[in-house]
Amino acid sequence: MKIYQQAPADVTRYIDLHRDIALEDEVQHFENYLRPIRRFKEITPDTEILEIGTGTGWFPLLCKLRGLKCKGLEISSHLIEIAKQTGRRYGIEPDIELGNLEDYGLPDDFYDVVIASSVFEHVEDWRTGVHKVYRTLKAGGVLYFESTNKFSFTSGEYSGIPLYGWMPNAWRYAIRKKVQGEDIMKLGIDFHQFTHACLRSEFKRAGFTRILDRVDVAENEHITTGFRRRVVRLAKRFGPARALALTFAEATRFICIK
Ligand SMILES: C[S@@+](CC[C@H](N)C(=O)[O-])C[C@H]1O[C@@H](n2cnc3c(N)ncnc32)[C@H](O)[C@@H]1O
């Protein structure tokens, strides 16, 4: 994947939708990332955090507001600019570098925490990405990972089509090109619709010592609906219920420890 000087149409659409974000509105989202991580790693002002694919930059900006160190890696210079503009409204500057995870030179054994939320589906060579994340974490470092789940009934990637993720890649690419134009393939396309099983096996191959999926890390007191609480309770007790819950969940989610 390349870094483009001109914003692909999907980035322009994304910017139009998210230009005026308020960091206050993202606080819950921010806590949802940090809560499960804190169970495995203390987060202090010295903790080295990396976010891959920063989008509008709300995560590194909220880190900065809270005195936490967070570096961002983002493939779109236009989105970095949006993050800087938002930062100016709050009197802070985010630390985000322009680069593609696939070939960016991340330091070995450096970060305590890596956040990769809604980004790996867009990384063409995602396996290389997983191995790079592993290498850049210190021993005991934590990866927070969230991405597509192929057999989810709805899709955050393209909500217009039911069972969008179930389609073969070639069909999804063809539909998106037809509706959104050829340059969706430059940036914005979900190259991958993952399953928990395929991600787990790649995390294992990379070397992670503990790989916890969304059922493992779910905490009842933070689940908002009674239905979800019941599903998690069942999934924690019975293997087949767990397999079903992971297969059809709206997204893949993992905490991996190096
Ligand atoms: C859907 S957005 C998610 C943004 C943010 N993580 C969030 O959850 O709000 C995906 C972001 O990843 C960036 N991205 C996609 N491929 C990338 C790559 N190979 N390297 C770095 N960033 C990438 C995109 O430009 C976009 O900003």
The ligand as a Tripos MOL2 file, in Angstrom:
@<TRIPOS>MOLECULE
LIG
   27    29     1     0     0
SMALL
NO_CHARGES

@<TRIPOS>ATOM
      1 C1        -11.2760    3.2860   10.3200 C.3       1 LIG1
      2 S1         -9.9490    4.3040   10.7580 S.3       1 LIG1
      3 C2         -9.8360    3.9820   12.4980 C.3       1 LIG1
      4 C3         -9.2400    5.1280   13.2630 C.3       1 LIG1
      5 C4         -9.0740    4.9120   14.7650 C.3       1 LIG1
      6 N1         -8.2060    3.8030   15.0630 N.3       1 LIG1
      7 C5        -10.4070    4.7360   15.4270 C.2       1 LIG1
      8 O1        -10.7340    3.6140   15.8510 O.co2     1 LIG1
      9 O2        -11.1500    5.7190   15.5050 O.co2     1 LIG1
     10 C6         -8.5100    3.4560   10.1070 C.3       1 LIG1
     11 C7         -7.2760    4.3460   10.1060 C.3       1 LIG1
     12 O3         -6.1280    3.5610    9.7980 O.3       1 LIG1
     13 C8         -5.3390    4.2500    8.8230 C.3       1 LIG1
     14 N2         -4.5590    3.2420    8.0900 N.ar      1 LIG1
     15 C9         -5.0230    2.3740    7.1600 C.ar      1 LIG1
     16 N3         -4.0360    1.5880    6.7080 N.ar      1 LIG1
     17 C10        -2.9130    1.9390    7.3840 C.ar      1 LIG1
     18 C11        -1.5620    1.4920    7.3480 C.ar      1 LIG1
     19 N4         -1.1810    0.5210    6.5150 N.pl3     1 LIG1
     20 N5         -0.6540    2.0770    8.1630 N.ar      1 LIG1
     21 C12        -1.0430    3.0800    9.0110 C.ar      1 LIG1
     22 N6         -2.3140    3.5570    9.0720 N.ar      1 LIG1
     23 C13        -3.2410    3.0000    8.2810 C.ar      1 LIG1
     24 C14        -6.3800    4.9830    7.9900 C.3       1 LIG1
     25 O4         -5.8430    6.0410    7.2570 O.3       1 LIG1
     26 C15        -7.3640    5.4280    9.0570 C.3       1 LIG1
     27 O5         -6.9820    6.6320    9.6490 O.3       1 LIG1
@<TRIPOS>BOND
     1     1     2 1
     2     2     3 1
     3     2    10 1
     4     3     4 1
     5     4     5 1
     6     5     6 1
     7     5     7 1
     8     7     8 2
     9     7     9 1
    10    10    11 1
    11    11    12 1
    12    11    26 1
    13    12    13 1
    14    13    14 1
    15    13    24 1
    16    14    15 ar
    17    14    23 ar
    18    15    16 ar
    19    16    17 ar
    20    17    18 ar
    21    17    23 ar
    22    18    19 1
    23    18    20 ar
    24    20    21 ar
    25    21    22 ar
    26    22    23 ar
    27    24    25 1
    28    24    26 1
    29    26    27 1
@<TRIPOS>SUBSTRUCTURE
     1 LIG1         1 GROUP 0 **** ****
